[in-house]
Amino acid sequence: MKSHAKFLIFFLFFSFAYGSDQPKKKVTTTCPKNYSCIITYISSEAIAIYARNWQKEIIDNDGPAPLDQITLLKDKAGNFLEVEISKNVYYYKGFWKGKEILISRFDLDISKSLRTLGLQTIILSKEADPNSPLVGIVPKNTLFAVKENTNPLSEQNGFVKIEYNHTVGWVNRSSLSNDPYDIRYYNIGIQEISKPYHFSAFEKDFSTKIRFRGMDFHLLECMISDTECQGNPRMGRSSFGEDQEAVYFDLTSKKGSLYYCEIRRADILDELERLAEEQITEEELTPFMNCAIKEEEEIKGEEESE
């Protein structure tokens, strides 16, 4: 009988530790008295995670990684517990693998907003369970902030906690977009989205300015400082942030300098959202652009591939 009990305890521990596919089981963390806890995850595109323990020492070798589960603390009023780690820079208090840590909200899934998809309304449930009672419905193409999530958002399964019309509930992750943009852009490539427009882009650090047409990303104007430049576009994947489509412009100036400039799908969509909301006109489409000097090894690799 004792051995059976030990096996049952081990099985329950194993189940809770490793979870299931739909949704993942929460790793239980004992909340301090007079506080509540919520579950979220390190964002998949988090690059620099400066987690600290509560004594503000940097966790150098054993810190959180993208997709790791984080348990955050809230006070009685429902506010996150925050600590000022430098002037006007605040980190949330929480737990990671049983360790008390401080972490930036910008590295977490709850810093994100998503939209509802579908041709019909989305069910808002009381709990993160497909059999949970219905507490409301959410129209299609509705933007909302992520309050909590049972699985990393990038996995596109489990449930997400939201608030709509002053009602808090859970929606199935599969009913949601992968980004906050209007659903007319959902799963549409950057080349198709950009076709009808012309864009201008600036990069201050390299004093680079370009103007291009969205139909084929052909350069119409190109300047590096006061020197004209020329270049060709190529499609690729983003070099920073969330993995996504990006268009690269390989630029050469008359002075012989070699640059590449990157504009991601998200950068294009940010501008098109502003256009749709009538914040700007078509002549003012200026997506964010990131430029860098081409390294000799990179140039050599391109020449060899040709």
C-alpha positions in Angstrom: 0.0 0.0 0.0 2.9 2.4 0.9 4.7 1.6 -2.4 1.5 2.3 -4.3 1.1 5.7 -2.5 4.7 6.5 -3.3 4.1 5.7 -7.0 1.0 7.9 -7.1 2.9 10.8 -5.5 5.7 10.4 -8.1 3.2 10.2 -11.0 1.4 13.4 -9.9 4.8 15.2 -9.5 5.9 14.1 -12.9 2.6 15.1 -14.5 2.7 18.6 -13.0 6.4 19.1 -13.7 6.2 18.2 -17.4 2.6 19.1 -18.3 0.7 18.1 -21.3 0.3 19.4 -24.8 -3.0 21.1 -24.5 -2.6 23.2 -22.4 0.7 22.9 -20.4 0.3 22.2 -16.7 1.4 25.1 -14.5 4.4 24.7 -12.4 3.0 25.4 -9.0 4.7 28.1 -7.0 3.6 29.0 -3.4 2.7 32.7 -3.4 3.7 34.8 -0.4 0.9 35.6 2.0 -1.4 38.5 0.9 -0.3 38.2 -2.7 -1.6 36.6 -5.9 0.3 35.0 -8.7 -0.1 34.8 -12.5 1.7 32.6 -15.0 3.3 33.9 -18.2 6.4 33.1 -20.3 9.6 34.7 -21.5 8.9 36.0 -25.0 10.2 34.0 -27.9 11.9 37.1 -29.4 13.5 38.2 -26.1 17.2 38.9 -26.9 18.8 40.4 -23.8 17.2 39.0 -20.6 18.7 40.8 -17.6 17.2 38.8 -14.8 18.2 39.7 -11.3 17.6 38.2 -7.9 15.9 40.3 -5.3 19.4 41.4 -4.0 19.8 42.9 -7.5 22.8 40.7 -8.4 23.0 39.7 -12.1 22.2 36.1 -12.8 25.1 35.5 -15.3 25.2 31.8 -16.0 21.8 30.5 -14.9 19.1 32.9 -15.9 15.8 32.5 -17.8 15.7 31.8 -21.5 13.0 32.4 -24.1 9.9 30.3 -23.6 10.7 29.7 -19.9 7.7 29.9 -17.5 7.6 32.9 -15.1 5.3 33.4 -12.1 4.6 37.0 -11.3 3.5 38.5 -8.1 0.5 40.9 -7.6 -0.6 42.8 -4.5 -4.2 42.9 -3.1 -5.1 45.7 -5.5 -4.0 43.6 -8.5 -0.9 45.5 -9.3 2.4 43.9 -10.2 5.2 44.2 -7.7 7.9 46.3 -9.1 11.4 47.3 -8.1 13.3 50.3 -9.5 16.7 48.9 -10.5 17.9 52.2 -12.0 16.4 55.6 -12.6 12.9 55.2 -14.0 13.6 51.5 -14.9 11.4 49.1 -13.1 11.4 45.2 -13.1 8.6 42.9 -12.0 9.1 40.6 -9.0 8.5 36.9 -9.7 9.7 33.4 -9.6 11.6 31.3 -12.2 12.3 27.7 -11.4 11.8 28.4 -7.7 14.2 31.3 -7.7 13.0 34.8 -6.7 13.9 37.1 -9.6 13.3 40.6 -11.1 12.6 40.8 -14.8 11.6 43.3 -17.4 8.0 43.2 -18.5 9.2 43.8 -22.1 10.8 40.3 -22.1 7.5 38.7 -21.2 4.5 37.5 -23.2 2.2 39.7 -21.2 3.8 42.8 -22.8 2.1 41.8 -26.1 -1.3 42.4 -27.7 -3.1 40.1 -30.1 -6.2 40.1 -32.2 -9.1 37.7 -32.5 -9.5 35.9 -35.9 -12.3 34.0 -37.5 -15.6 34.9 -39.3 -17.6 34.5 -36.1 -17.3 35.7 -32.6 -14.8 34.1 -30.2 -15.9 32.4 -27.0 -14.7 34.0 -23.7 -14.6 31.3 -21.0 -14.5 31.6 -17.2 -11.5 29.3 -16.9 -8.7 28.0 -19.1 -10.7 24.9 -20.0 -12.7 24.0 -23.1 -15.6 22.8 -20.9 -15.6 26.0 -18.8 -18.8 28.1 -18.6 -19.2 30.9 -21.2 -18.9 34.4 -19.7 -18.9 36.4 -23.0 -18.1 36.7 -26.6 -15.4 38.7 -28.4 -15.9 40.0 -32.0 -13.5 39.2 -34.8 -10.6 41.5 -35.4 -10.6 42.8 -31.8 -7.2 44.0 -30.3 -6.5 43.2 -26.6 -3.6 42.9 -24.2 -2.4 39.5 -22.9 -3.1 39.3 -19.2 -1.9 35.7 -18.6 -1.2 32.6 -20.7 -1.0 28.9 -20.1 1.5 28.2 -22.9 4.2 30.3 -24.6 2.4 32.5 -27.2 4.7 31.3 -29.9 3.5 27.7 -29.5 0.0 28.8 -30.6 -1.9 26.4 -28.2 -3.4 26.5 -24.8 -5.4 29.5 -23.5 -4.9 33.3 -23.1 -6.5 35.5 -20.4 -7.9 38.8 -21.7 -10.4 41.5 -20.7 -13.2 42.5 -23.0 -16.1 44.8 -22.1 -15.0 44.8 -18.4 -15.2 41.0 -18.4 -12.1 38.9 -17.7 -11.9 35.4 -19.2 -9.9 33.0 -21.3 -9.9 32.4 -25.1 -8.4 29.6 -27.0 -4.9 30.5 -28.4 -5.8 29.0 -31.8 -8.5 31.6 -32.2 -5.9 34.4 -32.1 -3.6 36.0 -34.5 0.2 35.7 -34.2 0.7 39.5 -34.0 -1.4 42.6 -33.1 -2.0 43.7 -36.7 -5.4 43.9 -38.5 -6.5 40.5 -39.6 -6.6 41.6 -43.3 -2.8 41.1 -43.1 -2.9 37.7 -41.3 -0.5 35.2 -42.9 0.1 37.5 -45.9 3.7 38.0 -47.0 5.6 41.3 -46.9 5.8 41.4 -50.8 2.0 41.2 -51.2 1.3 43.6 -48.4 3.8 46.3 -49.7 2.7 46.2 -53.4 0.4 49.2 -53.6 2.7 51.6 -51.8 5.9 53.6 -51.9 8.1 53.9 -48.8 10.8 56.1 -47.4 13.3 55.0 -44.7 16.0 56.7 -42.7 18.9 55.4 -40.6 20.4 58.0 -38.4 23.6 56.2 -37.3 24.7 55.7 -40.9 23.1 58.8 -42.3 21.3 56.6 -44.8 18.1 57.5 -46.6 16.3 55.4 -49.2 13.0 55.6 -51.1 11.6 52.4 -52.7 8.4 51.1 -54.3 6.6 48.2 -52.6 5.8 46.3 -55.7 9.4 44.9 -56.2 11.3 46.9 -53.5 13.1 48.7 -56.4 15.2 51.7 -55.1 14.0 55.0 -56.3 16.4 57.1 -54.2 19.5 56.3 -52.2 21.8 58.5 -50.2 24.5 57.8 -47.6 25.4 61.1 -46.0 25.8 63.4 -49.0 26.8 60.7 -51.4 24.5 58.9 -53.8 24.3 55.1 -53.4 22.8 52.2 -55.3 21.7 48.8 -54.4 19.5 45.7 -54.8 16.9 44.2 -52.6 16.8 40.6 -51.4 14.4 38.7 -49.2 15.5 37.1 -45.9 14.6 36.6 -42.3 14.9 39.2 -39.6 18.2 39.6 -37.8 16.6 40.8 -34.5 13.4 40.5 -32.6 10.8 37.9 -33.5 11.6 35.7 -36.5 9.8 37.0 -39.5 10.2 38.1 -43.1 12.5 41.0 -43.9 13.7 42.8 -47.0 17.4 43.7 -47.2 18.9 46.4 -49.3 22.6 45.8 -50.2 23.9 49.3 -50.7 27.1 50.6 -52.4 28.2 54.3 -52.3 30.4 56.0 -54.8 33.1 56.1 -52.1 33.2 52.3 -52.1 31.4 51.7 -48.8 29.3 48.6 -48.5 26.2 48.6 -46.3 23.1 46.5 -45.8 19.8 47.8 -44.5 16.9 45.7 -43.1 13.2 46.4 -42.9 11.1 43.8 -41.3 7.5 42.8 -42.0 6.5 44.3 -38.6 8.1 47.6 -39.6 6.0 47.8 -42.8 2.8 46.8 -40.9 3.4 49.4 -38.2 3.2 52.1 -40.9 0.2 50.6 -42.7 -1.7 50.5 -39.4 -1.0 54.2 -38.9 -2.2 54.8 -42.4 -5.4 52.8 -41.8 -6.0 54.9 -38.6 -5.4 58.1 -40.7 -2.5 59.1 -38.5 -0.4 59.6 -41.7 -0.8 59.8 -45.5 0.6 57.4 -48.1 3.4 60.0 -48.7 4.5 59.6 -45.1 5.0 55.9 -44.9 8.4 55.6 -43.2 9.1 52.2 -41.7 11.9 51.6 -39.2 15.2 50.6 -40.9 18.3 49.0 -39.4 21.6 49.3 -41.2 25.1 48.0 -40.7 28.5 47.9 -42.5 29.1 44.7 -44.4 31.9 42.6 -43.0 34.6 41.2 -45.2 33.7 37.7 -44.3 30.1 38.3 -45.3 31.1 39.8 -48.7 33.4 36.9 -49.3 30.7 34.3 -48.5 28.3 36.0 -51.0 31.0 36.0 -53.7 31.7 32.3 -53.2 28.0 31.4 -53.3 27.7 33.1 -56.7 
